Structure formats: C-alpha cells, structure tokens
Amino acid sequence: MENVSASNRRYYLVLTGASAAWGVASVISKQAVAEIPPVALLPIQLTTSLLVLGTLMRVEGPQRWSRGTMPLALLGFMNPGLSYALGLVGLSQITASLSVVLWATEPVMILVLAAMVLRETITKSLALAIGLTSVGVLLAAGDASSGTLLGISFTLAGVAACAIYTVISRRWMREDSTLVVITAQQTCALIFALGLLGAFILRGESFAVSGWSGGAWASAVVSGVLYYALAFWLYLTGLRRISAAFAGMFLNLIPIFGISTGYLLGERLSNLQLLGAVLIVGAVGSMLWARVRSLSLTAQTSSIIVDGR
C-alpha cells in the first residue's frame, strides 16, 4: 500500500495534472474532430506529441533503457493506438462533455482488472462504487440528445483498452525512463495510426485537407501536446510510485476539468446526464477519499507502533 508521505503527495499532484490535461484536451479534440476525420486526426496528434517528446529527450540527454522496454513499447498499439482511435470515433458522434463522463468509468474498470491481474482486493465499498458507476453510465447514455449509441459504445471500448493498458503498465514498469517508455509507446501507436489511415485510403476514402480550417489544425496540435505528451508523461510518472488501482482513482477528476471546459465553450449536459455524471464522479470520488483516509490511518498507526518501541 502507498504511504502518505510528502513525496507521495507530490505524485498525487502529478496525477491530478494528468487528469486536467486529459479533461481539457478532450474538449479541444472535439473542436478538431468536427472538421478532421478521427482516422486522420490521430496521426496528427501523435506526430505532434512525438516531436515534443523527442525534443525533451534531446534536452535531458541519455535515457535509461532495459530489456523490459520493448514489451512496454508494444503496449502503445493498445494505448494510445487502439484506445484513442476508438475514443476519437466515439467523440465524433457524442459531445465532449458526455465523452469525459463515460471516460470516468475507467477507474472502476482498472480496479476490477487490478483485482483480477494484480490480486488487489475488491471491498464491499468498491462493489458499491461499481454498481453506482454502472447506473451512472446507463443514465448518461440514456439521453440521445448528446450523441449516438454507437458513439457511446466506441467510447466505452476505448476506455476498456485504456484500463487494460494501465494495469499491464503498472506490472511491467521497472527502471526504464518514463520519457523513453512514452516515446516508444507513442511510436508504436503512430505506426498503428498510419496503418489505419493507409487502410482507409486504399479503400478509396478521401480527405479534404485543404478544407480544414486553421482553428482545426491548431486544435489538433494543442490537443496532441496535452493529450499525449503532457498527460501521458504525468500519468506514467505517478504510476511508478502509486498502485494501479489508486492511480486510476485520479482519473475521476477528468470529468470535472472536461465538463467545465466544455461549459465555457457552450456544451451542456441534460438533467439525466448530469445525474449520471454525479453518480459516476461521486462513486469513484468517495472511493478515493476512503482510500486516502485509510492510508492516513495506517501511516498514523505505524508511527505510533514505531514510537512505542
């Protein structure tokens, strides 16, 4: 279990920063995908991210590599490759606000997978959170005014792929440089994205690049930096010191940042979807609070025992 030292609190802030970057970038991506097809947007975003990551690697100098880097790199085909391809397709058919609400189910998926793969315990309160989250998703998805059922399905499939990625990454992360891992994963993701784009072109799909506005290009570039470079770097940095289940709890903050940003840009959720969002965020948020309290009590008890010796 994690202790609640000042060092770990710093990692909590890092994970909060990752959630903020993902939440804001979701809304910006929605602006881009309104003009740029998802299959073309993903390569643009990943290329932008890799340019930033490559620059950071040159600034930082030699990075740590190990034999475990390659398996971690291959996870990039799953996330951000497959997961964000599915997510962008979903985003093209639903609002950004609904998208971030659905992505809030990821912490619960991570907890369930962590219990299955990493043997982390599922408590009664976790089971209750899973139930409330499920009800929240049904409410959020029940109002068709913010998107289609197909868009919701694609989004949830992308969420599931991300949850699997988090659990496996936590299990395989060792001493490799975080920057190396992210760069390697996103290189694999770009290969996947370019292959997908090539397949669409071979099928006869055409893309009116000249018709994309400067705003769409700007949204694609900014969301690429926030979504893939900054958010992934912060998240994997936190994941080194925090368990997969606990780190996943911080993703509960994404809807707060995403819905707030979407509201500023004119998006609104229906009353039914707001109720679903409250259930999802409240259920996972209460789990986060309970876990922090538990860790604090454990740390205090350990301190008393040590002092009493």
C-alpha positions, 0 to 999 in steps of 0.5 A: 500500500502507498504511504502518505508521505510528502513525496507521495503527495507530490505524485498525487499532484502529478496525477491530478495534472494528468487528469486536467490535461486529459479533461481539457484536451478532450474538449479541444479534440472535439473542436478538431474532430468536427472538421478532421476525420478521427482516422486522420486526426490521430496521426496528427496528434501523435506526430505532434506529441512525438516531436515534443517528446523527442525534443525533451529527450534531446534536452535531458540527454541519455535515457535509461533503457532495459530489456523490459522496454520493448514489451512496454513499447508494444503496449502503445498499439493498445494505448494510445493506438487502439484506445484513442482511435476508438475514443476519437470515433466515439467523440465524433458522434457524442459531445465532449462533455458526455465523452469525459463522463463515460471516460470516468468509468475507467477507474472502476474498470482498472480496479476490477482488472487490478483485482483480477491481474494484480490480486488487489482486493475488491471491498464491499465499498468498491462493489458499491462504487461499481454498481453506482458507476454502472447506473451512472453510465446507463443514465448518461447514455440514456439521453440521445440528445448528446450523441449516438449509441454507437458513439457511446459504445466506441467510447466505452471500448476505448476506455476498456483498452485504456484500463487494460493498458494501465494495469499491464503498465503498472506490472511491467514498469521497472527502471526504464525512463518514463520519457523513453517508455512514452516515446516508444509507446507513442511510436508504436501507436503512430505506426498503428495510426498510419496503418489505419489511415493507409487502410482507409485510403486504399479503400478509396476514402478521401480527405479534404485537407485543404478544407480544414480550417486553421482553428482545426489544425491548431486544435489538433496540435494543442490537443496532441501536446496535452493529450499525449505528451503532457498527460501521458508523461504525468500519468506514467510518472505517478504510476511508478510510485502509486498502485494501479488501482489508486492511480486510476482513482485520479482519473475521476477528476477528468470529468470535472476539468472536461465538463467545465471546459466544455461549459465555457465553450457552450456544451451542456449536459441534460438533467439525466446526464448530469445525474449520471455524471454525479453518480459516476464522479461521486462513486469513484470520488468517495472511493478515493477519499476512503482510500486516502483516509485509510492510508492516513490511518495506517501511516498514523498507526505505524508511527505510533507502533514505531514510537512505542518501541 
